[in-house]
Amino acid sequence: MSSLQHYAYCPSQASLIRDGVWLDNHLTVSGDLAHERVDQLGTDRRRGKRAHHRVSLVSHRLGIHGIADTIEEDDFGQLSPVEHKWGRGAKDLFPTIAQVVAQALCLEEMTGRHVRECAVFVVQERIREPVDVDAHRDAVENLIVAARKDLAGVPPRPVYVARRCRSCSVLNACQPKGAIWM
């Protein structure tokens, strides 16, 4: 599901990462540090809920799988994925919203229970952004279909978008001569 987040951010980035291109920068290192606690398999309690960390998820219907940072479970058994990110990714949370909603869709299929809400925790700001799963369900399912189609064929042509590309760790690998500048 992280590839879905990369695709929503930039299809070229997702294609390069899928092909094994990865370079760290200060933002990816900060993100790794932000994940240290939630990348440890186990369960604890926070905010009055059980927090299950590093949970494997799959949806056979959508053909996706991945690992959720945290799945919160309240005393009534309501499940809610929480994705931890260092920052807002070029001031746009949609790529991370797509990732965490995809996690919710996997949980629904795996448990047979409706997941109403998920969240993005922006570590740098220490802010939790709630996300209504139903409000994003169709857009995320369409994004999954588009990503599968686009990433299975010829790599997408790079498009330079300053606010995204300036923060991208694979910028140097992505920008061949003749890229489109926007």
Backbone as a chain_set.jsonl record, in Angstrom:
{"seq": "MSSLQHYAYCPSQASLIRDGVWLDNHLTVSGDLAHERVDQLGTDRRRGKRAHHRVSLVSHRLGIHGIADTIEEDDFGQLSPVEHKWGRGAKDLFPTIAQVVAQALCLEEMTGRHVRECAVFVVQERIREPVDVDAHRDAVENLIVAARKDLAGVPPRPVYVARRCRSCSVLNACQPKGAIWM", "coords": {"N": [[0.808, -1.193, 0.0], [2.109, 1.126, 0.419], [3.15, 1.748, -2.043], [0.917, 2.706, -3.343], [0.558, 5.119, -2.038], [2.908, 6.407, -2.881], [2.358, 6.463, -5.642], [0.065, 8.118, -5.725], [1.245, 10.462, -4.907], [3.199, 10.859, -6.889], [3.286, 9.444, -9.986], [5.65, 8.781, -11.427], [7.598, 8.648, -9.419], [6.62, 6.439, -7.97], [6.942, 4.423, -9.879], [9.748, 4.37, -10.219], [10.575, 3.638, -7.612], [9.344, 1.143, -7.398], [10.931, -0.174, -9.24], [13.251, -0.427, -7.872], [14.783, 1.822, -7.32], [15.975, 3.869, -4.902], [16.658, 6.497, -2.806], [17.881, 8.018, 0.055], [16.93, 11.034, 1.713], [16.961, 14.021, 3.768], [14.284, 14.11, 4.552], [13.26, 11.486, 4.207], [14.83, 10.133, 6.033], [14.039, 11.392, 8.407], [11.401, 10.507, 8.399], [11.795, 7.745, 8.753], [12.799, 7.754, 11.373], [10.559, 8.738, 12.685], [8.924, 6.555, 12.534], [9.979, 4.652, 14.206], [8.885, 3.735, 16.72], [6.305, 2.721, 16.027], [6.96, 0.806, 14.202], [7.664, -1.41, 15.568], [6.664, -4.589, 16.21], [3.748, -5.421, 17.985], [1.512, -4.732, 20.767], [-0.006, -2.037, 22.468], [-1.41, 0.348, 24.796], [-3.065, 3.326, 24.057], [-4.462, 6.563, 24.148], [-6.732, 5.494, 25.345], [-7.314, 3.213, 23.922], [-6.631, -0.017, 22.446], [-3.619, -0.422, 20.737], [-2.45, -1.818, 17.945], [0.536, -2.648, 16.46], [2.375, -2.556, 13.387], [0.875, -4.204, 11.486], [-0.047, -6.749, 9.31], [-1.807, -6.546, 6.273], [-4.356, -7.366, 3.834], [-6.177, -7.25, 0.771], [-7.964, -9.248, -1.18], [-9.892, -8.787, -3.068], [-9.299, -6.214, -4.037], [-6.705, -6.599, -4.698], [-4.437, -5.809, -3.221], [-1.856, -5.366, -0.744], [-0.122, -4.974, 2.366], [1.52, -3.291, 5.111], [0.203, -2.004, 8.031], [0.889, 0.862, 10.0], [-0.293, 1.329, 12.551], [-3.115, -0.145, 14.072], [-5.86, 0.884, 15.635], [-7.989, -0.178, 18.268], [-11.053, 0.043, 19.742], [-12.947, -0.318, 22.856], [-15.263, -1.512, 21.998], [-14.621, -2.985, 19.858], [-14.321, -1.639, 17.479], [-12.379, -0.904, 14.695], [-9.569, 1.029, 13.572], [-7.365, 2.25, 11.286], [-4.181, 3.893, 11.605], [-1.987, 5.989, 10.097], [1.349, 6.929, 10.256], [3.162, 9.804, 9.552], [5.995, 11.821, 8.83], [5.781, 14.476, 7.869], [3.624, 16.628, 5.907], [3.964, 16.009, 3.216], [4.658, 17.775, 0.735], [2.71, 19.552, 1.431], [0.298, 18.279, 1.011], [-2.029, 16.062, 1.933], [-3.428, 14.053, 0.618], [-2.132, 11.769, -0.726], [-1.296, 10.219, 1.493], [-3.714, 9.898, 2.778], [-4.98, 8.282, 0.885], [-3.442, 5.962, 1.206], [-4.005, 5.199, 3.897], [-6.766, 4.88, 3.827], [-6.921, 2.758, 2.025], [-5.831, 0.823, 3.685], [-7.9, 0.652, 5.541], [-9.908, -0.426, 3.894], [-8.829, -2.937, 3.399], [-8.92, -3.97, 6.03], [-11.696, -4.062, 6.402], [-12.42, -6.078, 4.556], [-10.954, -8.233, 5.609], [-12.008, -8.573, 8.186], [-14.754, -8.407, 7.999], [-16.14, -6.29, 9.032], [-17.414, -2.96, 9.078], [-15.354, -0.149, 8.565], [-15.3, 2.954, 9.74], [-13.75, 5.234, 10.177], [-10.43, 6.469, 9.787], [-7.039, 7.545, 10.365], [-4.49, 10.064, 9.98], [-1.432, 10.567, 11.407], [0.473, 13.293, 11.881], [3.632, 13.543, 12.526], [5.634, 15.55, 12.843], [4.128, 17.807, 13.408], [2.644, 16.913, 15.475], [-0.063, 16.315, 15.209], [-3.188, 14.837, 14.77], [-5.004, 13.806, 12.091], [-8.251, 13.188, 11.361], [-9.921, 10.878, 9.143], [-12.577, 10.314, 6.999], [-13.639, 7.299, 5.96], [-15.646, 6.43, 4.119], [-16.061, 8.746, 2.629], [-13.871, 8.816, 0.998], [-13.658, 6.401, -0.232], [-14.489, 5.574, -2.956], [-12.766, 7.138, -4.583], [-10.261, 6.158, -3.783], [-10.431, 3.442, -4.459], [-10.624, 3.731, -7.252], [-8.133, 4.911, -7.715], [-6.439, 2.791, -7.057], [-6.987, 1.021, -9.162], [-6.082, 2.598, -11.337], [-3.356, 2.911, -10.656], [-2.444, 0.261, -10.747], [-2.79, -0.298, -13.482], [-1.184, 1.725, -14.73], [1.364, 1.271, -13.605], [1.981, -1.225, -14.482], [2.672, -1.122, -17.092], [4.454, 0.769, -19.528], [6.813, 2.905, -18.008], [5.6, 5.88, -16.425], [5.84, 9.133, -17.926], [8.091, 11.505, -16.638], [6.976, 14.362, -14.829], [7.7, 17.569, -13.926], [6.894, 19.021, -10.959], [7.173, 21.6, -9.008], [6.632, 21.962, -6.146], [6.361, 19.355, -5.245], [8.543, 17.907, -6.327], [10.853, 19.152, -5.32], [11.131, 18.095, -2.783], [11.533, 15.437, -3.214], [13.11, 12.311, -2.903], [14.061, 10.811, -5.022], [14.525, 12.504, -7.116], [16.83, 13.131, -8.75], [17.213, 10.751, -10.153], [14.89, 10.641, -11.546], [14.467, 12.815, -13.32], [14.961, 13.054, -16.473], [16.535, 14.536, -19.397], [14.367, 16.66, -21.171], [12.101, 16.376, -19.647], [8.804, 17.28, -18.597], [8.037, 20.507, -17.49], [6.297, 22.026, -14.907]], "CA": [[0.0, 0.0, 0.0], [2.967, 2.305, 0.338], [3.299, 2.118, -3.454], [-0.247, 3.513, -3.659], [0.872, 6.461, -1.538], [3.895, 6.976, -3.803], [1.68, 6.722, -6.909], [-0.79, 9.295, -5.553], [2.157, 11.61, -4.811], [3.798, 11.042, -8.203], [3.405, 8.153, -10.658], [7.048, 8.5, -11.778], [8.259, 8.217, -8.188], [6.17, 5.075, -7.675], [7.554, 3.54, -10.861], [11.174, 4.236, -9.887], [10.714, 2.877, -6.367], [9.002, -0.234, -7.755], [12.065, -0.73, -9.969], [14.399, -0.553, -6.975], [15.501, 3.081, -7.136], [15.645, 4.507, -3.633], [17.712, 7.319, -2.247], [17.411, 8.727, 1.242], [17.245, 12.436, 1.939], [16.636, 14.374, 5.153], [12.875, 13.826, 4.833], [13.051, 10.042, 4.368], [15.467, 9.751, 7.301], [13.125, 11.86, 9.459], [10.262, 9.592, 8.379], [12.222, 6.488, 9.388], [12.877, 7.991, 12.818], [9.187, 8.896, 13.177], [8.29, 5.236, 12.536], [10.673, 3.701, 15.083], [8.003, 3.137, 17.732], [5.204, 1.965, 15.433], [7.499, -0.306, 13.414], [7.908, -2.533, 16.472], [5.503, -5.465, 16.308], [3.224, -5.55, 19.336], [0.282, -4.033, 21.142], [0.034, -1.247, 23.695], [-2.624, 1.153, 24.951], [-2.909, 4.774, 23.965], [-5.747, 7.26, 23.945], [-7.807, 4.638, 25.834], [-7.585, 2.143, 22.954], [-5.522, -0.919, 22.136], [-2.924, -0.033, 19.509], [-1.706, -2.938, 17.376], [1.536, -2.06, 15.575], [2.968, -3.344, 12.298], [-0.152, -5.205, 11.192], [-0.131, -7.146, 7.902], [-3.153, -6.409, 5.728], [-4.524, -7.784, 2.448], [-7.501, -7.285, 0.159], [-7.926, -10.058, -2.395], [-10.783, -8.14, -4.031], [-8.604, -5.081, -4.641], [-5.37, -7.02, -5.106], [-3.422, -5.013, -2.521], [-1.401, -5.859, 0.557], [0.88, -4.112, 2.972], [1.623, -3.288, 6.573], [-0.293, -0.784, 8.673], [1.673, 1.309, 11.153], [-1.068, 1.086, 13.774], [-4.562, -0.348, 14.012], [-6.455, 1.113, 16.949], [-9.203, -0.952, 18.552], [-11.704, 0.539, 20.958], [-13.523, -1.351, 23.719], [-16.394, -2.136, 21.305], [-14.084, -3.735, 18.726], [-14.214, -0.8, 16.275], [-10.991, -0.813, 14.242], [-9.251, 2.262, 12.858], [-5.94, 2.367, 10.963], [-3.529, 5.191, 11.778], [-0.72, 6.061, 9.361], [2.246, 7.939, 10.806], [4.02, 10.472, 8.567], [6.797, 12.892, 9.416], [5.188, 15.759, 7.496], [2.442, 16.603, 5.049], [4.262, 15.655, 1.834], [4.379, 18.903, -0.161], [1.489, 20.184, 1.948], [-0.85, 17.571, 0.436], [-2.224, 14.8, 2.653], [-4.182, 13.041, -0.107], [-1.439, 10.491, -0.918], [-1.328, 9.451, 2.738], [-5.114, 9.53, 2.982], [-5.22, 7.119, 0.022], [-2.789, 4.809, 1.828], [-4.685, 4.761, 5.12], [-8.089, 4.391, 3.432], [-6.685, 1.414, 1.48], [-5.677, -0.047, 4.853], [-9.252, 0.451, 6.083], [-10.612, -1.336, 2.993], [-8.297, -4.268, 3.701], [-9.479, -4.382, 7.325], [-13.097, -4.429, 6.203], [-12.483, -7.386, 3.911], [-10.388, -9.259, 6.486], [-12.791, -8.759, 9.41], [-16.184, -8.366, 7.732], [-16.722, -5.168, 9.776], [-17.264, -1.646, 8.464], [-14.412, 0.787, 9.192], [-15.839, 4.295, 9.465], [-12.761, 6.311, 10.254], [-9.018, 6.18, 9.973], [-6.386, 8.808, 10.702], [-3.088, 10.32, 9.659], [-0.759, 11.283, 12.483], [1.591, 14.065, 11.343], [4.557, 13.531, 13.664], [6.309, 16.846, 12.958], [3.187, 18.761, 13.988], [1.951, 16.222, 16.555], [-1.483, 16.5, 14.922], [-3.902, 13.667, 14.24], [-6.029, 14.236, 11.141], [-9.231, 12.123, 11.114], [-10.292, 10.682, 7.741], [-13.83, 9.583, 6.807], [-13.362, 6.264, 4.959], [-16.664, 6.427, 3.071], [-15.898, 9.929, 1.785], [-12.721, 8.614, 0.099], [-13.679, 5.012, -0.709], [-14.516, 5.453, -4.419], [-11.542, 7.727, -5.145], [-9.135, 5.266, -3.504], [-10.579, 2.249, -5.297], [-10.259, 4.137, -8.614], [-6.686, 5.125, -7.717], [-5.819, 1.46, -7.072], [-7.111, 0.529, -10.536], [-5.19, 3.403, -12.181], [-1.963, 2.593, -10.318], [-2.142, -1.078, -11.271], [-2.686, -0.179, -14.945], [-0.043, 2.564, -15.109], [2.641, 0.714, -13.156], [2.213, -2.509, -15.151], [3.114, -0.883, -18.463], [5.596, 1.655, -19.735], [6.888, 3.871, -16.912], [5.024, 7.185, -16.758], [6.795, 10.197, -18.236], [8.223, 12.427, -15.505], [6.447, 15.72, -14.913], [8.264, 18.331, -12.819], [5.983, 19.869, -10.19], [8.158, 22.123, -8.05], [6.344, 21.739, -4.726], [6.574, 17.937, -4.943], [9.869, 17.426, -6.743], [11.917, 19.695, -4.456], [11.253, 17.242, -1.6], [11.578, 14.032, -3.621], [14.433, 11.687, -2.757], [14.497, 10.202, -6.288], [14.489, 13.547, -8.14], [17.936, 13.027, -9.7], [16.993, 9.582, -11.006], [13.617, 10.799, -12.257], [14.379, 13.933, -14.265], [15.782, 13.011, -17.68], [16.368, 15.71, -20.27], [13.096, 16.628, -21.881], [10.955, 16.238, -18.752], [7.839, 18.381, -18.67], [8.147, 21.383, -16.318], [5.036, 22.725, -14.611]], "C": [[0.849, 1.254, 0.0], [3.175, 2.711, -1.115], [2.091, 2.932, -3.92], [-0.026, 4.953, -3.204], [1.877, 7.137, -2.471], [3.238, 7.329, -5.138], [0.802, 7.97, -6.804], [0.047, 10.569, -5.465], [2.723, 11.925, -6.19], [3.959, 9.678, -8.869], [4.847, 7.791, -11.04], [7.827, 8.019, -10.56], [7.899, 6.773, -7.868], [6.833, 4.076, -8.609], [9.033, 3.309, -10.54], [11.377, 3.391, -8.627], [10.375, 1.411, -6.607], [10.172, -0.934, -8.442], [13.351, -0.777, -9.146], [15.222, 0.701, -6.782], [15.05, 3.685, -5.816], [16.861, 5.265, -3.146], [17.131, 8.018, -1.032], [17.768, 10.198, 1.141], [16.828, 12.771, 3.368], [15.177, 14.047, 5.506], [12.628, 12.329, 5.018], [13.688, 9.552, 5.662], [14.599, 10.186, 8.475], [11.911, 10.947, 9.549], [10.596, 8.26, 9.025], [12.267, 6.636, 10.907], [11.476, 8.113, 13.43], [8.481, 7.551, 13.305], [8.906, 4.266, 13.547], [9.739, 2.997, 16.055], [6.936, 2.245, 17.094], [5.689, 0.817, 14.555], [7.841, -1.518, 14.269], [6.615, -3.334, 16.622], [5.039, -5.546, 17.765], [1.966, -4.739, 19.536], [0.539, -3.245, 22.411], [-1.293, -0.492, 23.793], [-2.251, 2.616, 24.817], [-4.258, 5.378, 23.634], [-6.925, 6.393, 24.357], [-8.163, 3.493, 24.9], [-6.374, 1.219, 22.877], [-4.932, -0.478, 20.805], [-2.061, -1.213, 19.069], [-0.752, -2.36, 16.331], [2.05, -3.069, 14.559], [2.078, -4.533, 11.932], [-0.187, -5.487, 9.686], [-1.586, -7.122, 7.448], [-3.179, -6.892, 4.28], [-5.979, -7.604, 2.041], [-7.348, -8.072, -1.133], [-8.795, -9.423, -3.48], [-10.065, -7.014, -4.77], [-7.195, -5.44, -5.118], [-4.254, -6.188, -4.483], [-3.045, -5.686, -1.21], [-0.356, -4.893, 1.086], [0.853, -4.241, 4.479], [1.135, -1.948, 7.096], [0.619, -0.429, 9.841], [0.972, 0.918, 12.443], [-2.521, 0.828, 13.405], [-5.064, -0.148, 15.437], [-7.74, 0.312, 17.068], [-9.814, -0.435, 19.84], [-12.342, -0.612, 21.724], [-14.716, -2.064, 23.091], [-15.946, -2.927, 20.074], [-14.012, -2.94, 17.434], [-12.739, -0.607, 15.94], [-10.779, 0.461, 13.438], [-7.752, 2.311, 12.568], [-5.442, 3.796, 11.199], [-2.181, 5.115, 11.064], [0.097, 7.212, 9.934], [3.13, 8.492, 9.695], [4.757, 11.597, 9.249], [6.146, 14.243, 9.134], [4.03, 15.558, 6.545], [2.752, 16.329, 3.583], [3.86, 16.727, 0.849], [3.027, 19.549, 0.17], [0.207, 19.537, 1.421], [-0.987, 16.228, 1.149], [-2.914, 13.724, 1.825], [-3.414, 11.738, -0.347], [-1.452, 9.61, 0.34], [-2.755, 9.047, 3.088], [-5.448, 8.301, 2.131], [-4.63, 5.856, 0.647], [-3.582, 4.3, 3.03], [-6.115, 4.298, 4.825], [-7.961, 2.997, 2.816], [-6.495, 0.405, 2.618], [-7.047, -0.356, 5.46], [-10.044, -0.524, 5.217], [-10.128, -2.775, 3.187], [-8.888, -4.802, 5.004], [-10.936, -4.809, 7.184], [-13.214, -5.817, 5.586], [-12.007, -8.495, 4.847], [-11.276, -9.573, 7.681], [-14.289, -8.85, 9.17], [-16.894, -7.246, 8.47], [-16.447, -3.854, 9.056], [-16.252, -0.815, 9.257], [-14.847, 2.188, 8.775], [-14.757, 5.348, 9.323], [-11.363, 5.744, 10.361], [-8.357, 7.531, 10.264], [-4.969, 8.837, 10.164], [-2.523, 11.089, 10.834], [0.476, 11.95, 11.893], [2.558, 14.319, 12.506], [5.176, 14.901, 13.89], [5.422, 17.879, 13.651], [2.481, 18.221, 15.228], [0.435, 16.437, 16.445], [-2.033, 15.22, 14.3], [-5.038, 14.184, 13.366], [-7.001, 13.084, 10.902], [-9.626, 12.084, 9.636], [-11.557, 9.831, 7.69], [-13.614, 8.589, 5.66], [-14.359, 6.326, 3.814], [-16.53, 7.613, 2.12], [-14.793, 9.738, 0.746], [-12.715, 7.247, -0.581], [-13.589, 4.91, -2.239], [-13.233, 5.991, -5.05], [-10.348, 6.792, -4.941], [-9.239, 3.989, -4.338], [-10.237, 2.564, -6.751], [-8.751, 4.352, -8.746], [-5.939, 3.786, -7.77], [-5.855, 0.892, -8.484], [-6.143, 1.278, -11.459], [-3.724, 3.062, -11.924], [-1.572, 1.235, -10.881], [-1.926, -1.008, -12.782], [-1.411, 0.572, -15.333], [1.296, 1.941, -14.736], [2.954, -0.632, -13.802], [2.795, -2.308, -16.544], [4.385, -0.059, -18.524], [5.632, 2.664, -18.594], [6.329, 5.231, -17.324], [6.124, 8.219, -17.026], [6.877, 11.16, -17.054], [7.635, 13.797, -15.811], [6.985, 16.463, -13.698], [7.195, 19.243, -12.221], [6.793, 20.342, -8.992], [7.851, 21.756, -6.6], [6.516, 20.282, -4.322], [8.021, 17.53, -5.196], [10.993, 17.951, -5.855], [12.159, 18.829, -3.231], [11.501, 15.777, -1.939], [12.999, 13.469, -3.54], [14.934, 11.067, -4.054], [14.507, 11.219, -7.435], [15.593, 13.367, -9.176], [17.78, 11.835, -10.635], [15.789, 9.788, -11.924], [13.696, 11.772, -13.422], [15.328, 13.818, -15.452], [15.612, 14.309, -18.475], [15.053, 15.564, -21.008], [11.896, 16.409, -20.984], [10.051, 17.465, -18.901], [7.95, 19.194, -17.388], [6.827, 22.119, -16.123], [5.232, 23.662, -13.447]], "O": [[0.376, 2.327, -0.374], [3.359, 3.894, -1.401], [2.23, 3.77, -4.811], [-0.385, 5.894, -3.912], [1.716, 8.308, -2.813], [3.527, 8.381, -5.707], [0.804, 8.797, -7.715], [-0.393, 11.634, -5.899], [2.739, 13.078, -6.621], [4.699, 8.835, -8.363], [5.223, 6.62, -10.982], [8.625, 7.088, -10.659], [8.773, 5.972, -7.534], [7.243, 2.999, -8.178], [9.509, 2.175, -10.585], [12.255, 2.529, -8.589], [11.047, 0.527, -6.075], [10.384, -2.132, -8.256], [14.412, -1.125, -9.663], [16.27, 0.65, -6.136], [13.868, 3.979, -5.637], [17.963, 4.722, -3.086], [16.021, 8.548, -1.082], [18.787, 10.562, 0.554], [16.386, 11.888, 4.103], [14.882, 13.738, 6.661], [11.861, 11.941, 5.9], [13.153, 8.658, 6.319], [14.438, 9.435, 9.436], [11.441, 10.644, 10.646], [9.781, 7.702, 9.76], [11.825, 5.748, 11.637], [11.235, 7.653, 14.546], [7.545, 7.415, 14.093], [8.395, 3.16, 13.72], [9.803, 1.776, 16.193], [6.69, 1.137, 17.569], [4.9, -0.058, 14.2], [8.265, -2.547, 13.743], [5.604, -2.821, 17.1], [5.856, -5.721, 18.67], [1.429, -4.142, 18.603], [1.217, -3.72, 23.321], [-2.185, -0.678, 22.965], [-1.262, 3.083, 25.382], [-5.078, 4.782, 22.937], [-8.011, 6.525, 23.792], [-9.208, 2.864, 25.067], [-5.25, 1.61, 23.195], [-5.664, -0.194, 19.857], [-1.079, -1.563, 19.724], [-1.186, -1.659, 15.417], [2.147, -4.265, 14.833], [2.472, -5.693, 12.052], [-0.338, -4.566, 8.884], [-2.477, -7.61, 8.142], [-2.167, -6.841, 3.581], [-6.893, -7.778, 2.847], [-6.686, -7.623, -2.068], [-8.477, -9.508, -4.666], [-10.204, -6.875, -5.985], [-6.569, -4.675, -5.852], [-3.25, -5.896, -5.133], [-3.811, -6.468, -0.647], [0.215, -4.099, 0.339], [0.256, -5.158, 5.043], [1.594, -0.892, 6.661], [1.067, -1.306, 10.58], [1.552, 0.268, 13.313], [-3.083, 1.495, 12.537], [-4.73, -0.921, 16.336], [-8.48, 0.146, 16.099], [-9.184, -0.466, 20.897], [-12.282, -1.76, 21.283], [-15.141, -3.107, 23.588], [-16.771, -3.471, 19.34], [-13.676, -3.499, 16.39], [-11.947, -0.199, 16.79], [-11.669, 0.92, 12.722], [-6.948, 2.404, 13.496], [-6.176, 4.767, 11.018], [-1.341, 4.276, 11.391], [-0.401, 8.329, 10.08], [3.775, 7.729, 8.977], [4.218, 12.255, 10.139], [5.975, 15.058, 10.041], [3.518, 14.448, 6.397], [1.84, 16.415, 2.762], [2.827, 16.606, 0.19], [2.313, 20.025, -0.713], [-0.845, 20.174, 1.389], [-0.141, 15.35, 0.979], [-2.99, 12.579, 2.27], [-4.003, 10.67, -0.183], [-1.603, 8.392, 0.245], [-2.977, 7.967, 3.636], [-6.121, 7.384, 2.602], [-5.257, 4.797, 0.616], [-3.805, 3.097, 3.16], [-6.623, 3.409, 5.509], [-8.809, 2.14, 3.063], [-6.949, -0.735, 2.52], [-7.318, -1.493, 5.846], [-10.775, -1.362, 5.744], [-10.922, -3.714, 3.144], [-9.307, -5.958, 5.07], [-11.358, -5.801, 7.778], [-14.013, -6.637, 6.038], [-12.593, -9.577, 4.875], [-11.301, -10.711, 8.148], [-15.025, -9.319, 10.038], [-18.124, -7.238, 8.537], [-15.371, -3.662, 8.49], [-16.297, -0.789, 10.486], [-14.77, 2.553, 7.601], [-14.832, 6.232, 8.471], [-11.141, 4.684, 10.946], [-9.045, 8.544, 10.393], [-4.34, 7.806, 9.927], [-3.054, 12.13, 11.221], [1.409, 11.275, 11.459], [2.33, 15.187, 13.349], [5.235, 15.367, 15.028], [5.915, 18.727, 14.394], [1.809, 18.963, 15.945], [-0.249, 16.7, 17.434], [-1.415, 14.614, 13.425], [-5.919, 14.904, 13.835], [-6.615, 12.086, 10.293], [-9.663, 13.115, 8.964], [-11.602, 8.748, 8.274], [-13.427, 8.998, 4.514], [-13.961, 6.28, 2.65], [-16.849, 7.5, 0.937], [-14.78, 10.425, -0.276], [-11.853, 6.973, -1.416], [-12.704, 4.231, -2.759], [-12.677, 5.365, -5.952], [-9.513, 6.652, -5.835], [-8.234, 3.51, -4.865], [-9.617, 1.738, -7.421], [-8.16, 4.015, -9.773], [-4.921, 3.668, -8.452], [-4.86, 0.34, -8.954], [-5.46, 0.656, -12.273], [-2.94, 2.938, -12.865], [-0.483, 1.081, -11.434], [-0.978, -1.597, -13.3], [-0.645, 0.101, -16.173], [2.265, 2.073, -15.483], [4.074, -1.129, -13.682], [3.358, -3.242, -17.115], [5.27, -0.18, -17.677], [4.596, 3.228, -18.241], [6.558, 5.684, -18.446], [7.196, 8.175, -16.423], [5.849, 11.584, -16.527], [7.782, 14.319, -16.916], [6.758, 16.043, -12.563], [6.665, 20.125, -12.897], [7.064, 19.57, -8.072], [8.74, 21.28, -5.893], [6.793, 20.003, -3.155], [8.643, 16.878, -4.358], [11.991, 17.258, -5.658], [13.264, 18.82, -2.689], [11.663, 14.958, -1.035], [13.953, 14.066, -4.038], [16.133, 10.817, -4.18], [14.5, 10.83, -8.602], [15.32, 13.443, -10.374], [18.179, 11.909, -11.798], [15.699, 9.154, -12.976], [13.03, 11.554, -14.434], [16.399, 14.426, -15.439], [14.673, 15.072, -18.253], [14.678, 14.467, -21.419], [10.779, 16.268, -21.481], [10.502, 18.544, -19.285], [7.955, 18.62, -16.299], [6.307, 22.75, -17.044], [4.292, 24.344, -13.039]]}, "num_chains": 1, "name": "protein.A"}
